[in-house]
Each structure stands twice: as structure tokens, then as C-alpha cells.
Amino acid sequence: MPTPRPSYIIAGLGNPGEEYAATRHNIGFMVVDAFAQKHGLSWTRHGDLYEHTQARVRGRVIDLIKPLTYMNLSGKAIRKHMHACGLQATHVVVVTDEYNFPTGRIHLKAGGSAGGHNGIGSVIEELATQNFWRLRCGIDRKFGPSELVDYVLSDFPHDEAALVQNMIAKACDVLADIASGGPSSAMQRANSSLSQTSP
């Protein structure tokens, strides 16, 4: 039986390997992993490029992928899967970390620059457009000059565990909204002040 064509591709950004699993930079992986677990999905590996699974949510099909190329080359996996599905960049949602937001805050938007994020920069380069969706998950900016790399590659502290789990749960709800009604309709839940409160 052929695989149904998805309405959207949800790409969680992160770095493969246990040493990175709980780091701030891997919040994109954490979100799509939690979504897959919630819906009883298993991942299939596509060579060294990415892992993929497909979900049917509220009668709509979405694909989830995790690039395995490390953050700086994330766009290669997204471009390959997007072309395989015959979708445009406007049907791609990238889940990523955002240090300009406090831990716990999420925000869904379309377009914009990379803002210094190497993963988003790779996606822009590979898709040759900025016109895709980003679900940004706050990791805070508790770092000084020249400390950014070490900060994003460090684990969330224990005292933020509840904030992180609440943020992941909210992000999963937004992904379900994207599946059923598209990103534009999902923006209200993602960006409302109620979704930014502490647990």
C-alpha cells in the first residue's frame, strides 16, 4: 500500500548521539520524539541523512523527520524529504531552539532570517528560500560573550525540568493543530499569552 502524501513536513532540529540528547540545541528532537511517542509512532532510518515517521492526526497526514547530519547541515535532509513528497517550502515546519525567548515560551512564525542559527541557515540555503515555518522553543540566554556554543550544547538545568516538559507538551499540541488546520490556524495556540505561562 503506498505511503500517503503528507500535508506538512515537521522537521525537528538537533544533533544525533546520546551526548547531545538532553542539550538545549536538541529541543527540536525532543519535541518530535515526544509527539511520536504520544501517537505510538516508530522511526525509520533513511541512510545517514535522517529518520522519518508518519502520523495521522485528526484525519490528516503529516511527516516528521529528524536530520542526522548534525545541526549545520540540517537543510540537506529536509530538502531531500520535501522533494520526495512533492511539497513546497511553505509546507515545511522546522522545530528549533530560540535563545531570545525564555525557557518555556514557544512561537510559530513564517519566514525571516536565520538570526545566527546554523540549522535554520542550512535550511534556508538548501531550500533556497526563507519562506518556511518555524516553531521556536525558548532556551533562554544565560550566557556571556563567546559562551553561546557551550551554552546551547549544555543540558537544561534540573530547575527548568518542569518548564521544559510543559514547553514540549505545548509544542506537541501545536503540531496537532498544524496537522488538522495548517500553521496559520495553529498560530493562535502557539503564540497566545496563555501558552507562555509557567506550569
NULO-144639 format. One record per residue (C-alpha): y, x, z; residue number from 1. Coordinates in Angstrom, 2 decimals, decimal comma, padded with zeros to 5 digits. Example, Ala and Ser with C-alpha at 12.3 -4.5 7.8 and 13.67 -1.06 7.14 Angstrom:
<rs>
Y X Z seq
-004,50 012,30 007,80 1
-001,06 013,67 007,14 2
</rs>
This chain:
<rs>
Y X Z seq
000,00 000,00 000,00 1
003,37 001,54 -001,00 2
005,86 002,50 001,71 3
008,74 000,01 001,81 4
012,14 001,31 000,78 5
014,35 001,59 003,86 6
017,78 000,04 004,19 7
019,06 003,08 006,07 8
018,04 006,62 006,98 9
018,68 007,59 010,59 10
018,73 011,38 010,98 11
018,72 012,86 014,47 12
020,11 016,38 014,57 13
018,65 019,11 016,75 14
016,68 022,33 016,83 15
012,86 022,37 016,80 16
010,91 024,01 019,60 17
010,35 023,41 023,28 18
013,06 025,87 024,28 19
015,68 023,57 022,73 20
014,17 020,19 023,58 21
016,43 019,33 026,54 22
019,62 021,03 025,35 23
022,90 019,23 024,71 24
022,74 020,12 021,00 25
019,46 018,17 020,75 26
020,75 014,77 021,82 27
020,18 013,57 018,23 28
016,47 014,40 018,51 29
016,35 012,76 021,94 30
017,78 009,50 020,58 31
015,45 009,16 017,60 32
012,46 010,22 019,72 33
013,32 007,53 022,27 34
013,73 004,95 019,51 35
010,37 005,89 018,00 36
008,67 005,71 021,40 37
010,25 002,33 022,14 38
008,88 000,93 018,89 39
005,46 002,59 019,12 40
006,01 004,90 016,15 41
004,41 008,26 015,36 42
005,96 011,12 013,41 43
004,61 012,61 010,17 44
005,49 016,18 009,24 45
006,75 016,94 005,72 46
006,11 020,65 005,35 47
008,64 022,83 007,14 48
011,57 020,59 006,28 49
011,41 017,51 008,50 50
009,44 014,92 010,43 51
009,62 011,27 009,42 52
008,70 007,85 010,69 53
009,48 004,32 009,55 54
010,40 001,32 011,69 55
010,60 -002,38 011,01 56
013,23 -003,81 013,32 57
014,23 -007,47 013,27 58
012,63 -007,77 009,84 59
014,46 -004,77 008,33 60
013,04 -001,34 007,48 61
014,71 001,94 008,46 62
013,51 005,52 008,17 63
014,01 008,04 010,95 64
013,91 011,78 010,31 65
014,19 014,97 012,36 66
015,12 018,07 010,34 67
013,00 021,10 011,26 68
015,30 023,63 009,59 69
017,41 024,32 012,69 70
020,85 022,80 013,04 71
022,73 024,89 010,50 72
020,53 023,72 007,59 73
020,03 020,10 008,64 74
021,51 018,75 005,42 75
018,64 020,05 003,28 76
016,12 017,70 004,88 77
018,50 014,74 004,79 78
019,32 015,28 001,12 79
015,64 015,51 000,15 80
014,67 012,33 002,00 81
017,73 010,45 000,78 82
016,89 011,25 -002,83 83
013,21 010,39 -002,28 84
014,27 006,96 -001,02 85
016,81 006,43 -003,80 86
019,64 005,79 -001,33 87
023,29 006,77 -001,33 88
025,01 008,75 001,42 89
026,65 005,55 002,67 90
023,16 004,51 003,84 91
022,69 007,64 005,97 92
023,42 007,64 009,72 93
023,46 011,02 011,47 94
022,97 011,07 015,26 95
024,70 014,08 016,72 96
026,29 015,65 019,78 97
030,06 015,48 020,34 98
031,75 017,73 022,90 99
035,08 015,91 022,56 100
033,51 012,90 024,32 101
032,45 012,77 027,97 102
028,73 012,64 028,63 103
027,62 009,04 028,26 104
030,07 007,94 025,59 105
028,88 007,03 022,09 106
030,91 006,28 018,99 107
029,93 005,19 015,47 108
032,16 006,05 012,53 109
032,03 006,65 008,79 110
033,36 009,78 007,12 111
035,51 012,56 008,47 112
035,31 016,33 008,56 113
032,65 018,42 010,26 114
035,03 019,23 013,11 115
033,38 022,61 013,56 116
029,88 021,12 013,95 117
027,49 023,25 011,88 118
024,92 020,47 011,49 119
027,47 017,99 010,17 120
028,90 020,73 007,98 121
025,47 021,27 006,43 122
025,08 017,55 005,75 123
028,50 017,40 004,08 124
027,63 020,43 001,94 125
024,19 019,18 000,88 126
025,23 015,57 000,21 127
028,49 016,73 -001,44 128
030,39 014,04 000,44 129
031,78 013,22 003,87 130
031,04 009,54 003,27 131
028,09 009,02 005,60 132
027,87 007,53 009,08 133
027,86 009,49 012,35 134
026,67 008,18 015,70 135
028,30 010,68 018,05 136
026,92 011,14 021,56 137
029,10 012,75 024,19 138
028,09 016,03 025,81 139
031,48 016,83 027,44 140
033,36 020,11 027,03 141
032,79 022,01 030,26 142
033,06 025,43 028,66 143
035,65 028,14 028,31 144
036,72 030,39 025,44 145
033,77 031,84 023,49 146
031,29 029,78 025,57 147
030,64 026,94 023,10 148
027,35 028,24 021,68 149
025,84 028,92 025,10 150
027,08 025,55 026,33 151
025,56 023,40 023,57 152
022,28 025,35 023,79 153
022,01 024,78 027,54 154
020,26 021,82 029,19 155
022,11 018,83 030,57 156
022,57 019,33 034,34 157
020,49 017,23 036,73 158
023,51 015,33 037,99 159
024,07 013,95 034,47 160
020,49 012,75 034,00 161
021,33 009,07 034,55 162
024,33 009,28 032,21 163
022,20 010,89 029,51 164
019,39 008,32 029,79 165
021,90 005,48 029,69 166
023,56 007,01 026,62 167
020,20 007,34 024,85 168
019,35 003,71 025,63 169
022,73 002,53 024,30 170
022,29 004,62 021,15 171
018,84 003,08 020,57 172
020,39 -000,39 020,82 173
022,98 000,62 018,23 174
020,24 001,88 015,88 175
018,53 -001,51 016,16 176
021,85 -003,17 015,29 177
022,19 -000,88 012,27 178
018,71 -001,87 011,14 179
019,43 -005,58 011,35 180
023,03 -005,79 010,17 181
024,21 -002,41 008,96 182
026,54 000,15 010,56 183
029,73 -001,87 010,13 184
028,41 -004,69 012,30 185
026,92 -002,19 014,78 186
030,30 -000,58 015,43 187
031,33 -003,29 017,88 188
028,49 -002,49 020,29 189
028,73 001,26 019,78 190
032,48 001,54 020,23 191
033,26 -001,15 022,78 192
034,66 -000,09 026,12 193
031,73 -001,79 027,82 194
029,32 000,65 026,19 195
031,14 003,64 027,64 196
030,72 002,87 031,31 197
028,56 004,89 033,67 198
025,16 003,45 034,62 199
</rs>
